[in-house]
């Protein structure tokens, strides 16, 4: 199963061949409680676990953002329940991922956002990249199973060559002293 195609929220100009939410779709996404997480710059992959499908970003290879503080190569961002045909809500998702040892995308905000323009304030530094901003944010309305993303203009403008056409460069895992001691035992 592929992850749902998350369309962009229009902010300023649009990019050809990219899919965008309409104003009405964006208003529906923002109606009610939302979860905003960091948008990671990797390859979306799926993993099976306890009859659920865990979706995440595989971040071993640098795409555009150089991550140097990753807790793992695979960072989970959603859990799908094939029985119900729904993604788990935020609390159920985080409990499931923690119980099964998955690293998770950073939570930026949980609550209500009153306008599309209000989303811009959540664009900031990446938790996993020490030298720069996040690619963007992903906005999730779990009760309505609606998803959208806002990608920073600077990120889009900075992409000149597809990552597979450049010299491969690995991102880096953050290994704490305690974890390092555990590896040497």
Secondary structure, DSSP 8 states (H G I E B T S, - for coil): ------EE---SS--TT--B--HHHHHHHHSS-EEEEEE--SEEEEEEETTEEEEEEE-SB-SSS----BS-SEEEEEEEETTTTEE--HHHHHHHHHHTT-EE--EEEEE----SGGGGGG--B-SS-TTSB-SEEEEEETTTTEEEEEE-HHHHHH--S-GGGS---B--B---HHHHHHHH-
